[in-house]
């Protein structure tokens, strides 16, 4: 059963965070934000907060920043989740004059993100789409995994069972990589690989990654056929994979 | 030293994947079995004898996993197999059980020091689950104290909330304590004076991925007294250790007496059955619980068990296996050191755990183990290993040579060491 607060953390820290990569991977979106200089602050009462910045042709997401042009407030995690589902509007606390950005460029960005995160079989036949879909799905899944481990009641149980250390996760065929820092049951996902990892999980190619993340093939078979390689202190990966199993219920 | 190839294994595995979930599931499969890297390991055996099994590519392995324990005398032991063949001529799975069941029960009760009776099933998990039911029936209580990281099978109560397929109700009556921490147990018992039905643990702590830990001084004696004082059933899961520490039971080895003892792996040298042994005080409770299954009273395993236990007694099997284990592991540690690796060995030598401690990720250990497997010494990199009685000095010598060549290979791949 999904929890509204966890869903809100995932929506902000995993799905909105994907806009960073979307603006790198999709040429149209890269062009769209080329001249933007804008920071949006999201505040969710009893939930997450974060900043999405567009500057110098790049999109950056971070949890802490001083200034924003627009501040959007949400009364509760459910309110934020409903906004994501198109069933509610945010409460703008600052930047009313910049609302046109939200109604235009920002909507274009989020619509494109939705386009990539909600594939159809025919779209996946396009190799460029498949690549972008897979990379964004992978980032979504592993950033979401940290949120499930930190906030979902069952997820916390599995997170507490992950021994301390760093887990590297990567896709060999692309430069997609995250590392998950585990300390006393708290998880933090960061982009890139860590040289100090204690365990690693490597997806060999885009197509297999896509199938694993969408549940089209099972992880165990991929390990057996070496399309998914696991090394190092396996109890970390074992418990992380149980978290990954919970993530899918939040991303449906 | 030449390394193995696995073409036929791979070909068959692809076929298996189409027909069987994950190809080979559970601990004998590449995922749960931690085949790292997968390409270093065989998937399917074609035959086995003594200390060896051969894979479908014809590669021979000195087997230190012993089918995860059941191979205690040596694969296809002639004495056991002859006893089975004789029983086969008579009957196996019949409507009325063969009287050989009584013969085996008698032998088991005569062998295991604490046993006043024996009850038979098929798997270790059958008897650990039954032990809890017996404890609950006997005490009218519902909670069980278990050790963090302990393993008692795959029934829902043995797993954790958050694992696929497990719900809160499955595990709500489990209370977990740390191994060797008597004070924790005492505190829980005093906080739940009329709720604890059972304390269950393995005779010593042998979790996967982690060093084995023997009981601290007086640990079991204190637990025994606490259980007696508070009317708690003390159940020992001797499924893995049984007959590799002591023919009289691992509780006897550590100087205490359990109320219930679960046996399985080494009972019949590969013929499958399990046994719950207990004291007279629990006999009525056992009788009151409905517990049975297809094949549970089949005759062949009892014939195997009689031959197996008698032969183990004759060979003084626990000492024999501990001596072989000591010789093997002492050599491995020495060879490791000569290549700059610190190989730590823990647990009882007949079923030791080892790991290279030069890094905390087990990566070097996984690399070394994979090199050993590719040269014909089958170890697991995450689990305790097993000795069987047929292991020869020549096998140990060859294993040491394989280990040395494998350390050399790992060293060559890690110039930084």
Interface residues (C-beta under 8 A of the other chain):
Chain A: X154 X155 X157 X158 X161 X165 X197 X198 X199 X218 X219 X220 X221 X223 X224 X225 X226 X229 X230 X231 X232 X233 X234 X235 X242 X245 X246
Chain B: X13 X14 X17 X21 X22 X23 X24 X25 X29 X30 X31 X34 X35 X36 X37 X38 X39 X160 X161 X162 X163 X164 X208 X209 X360 X361 X362 X363 X366 X382
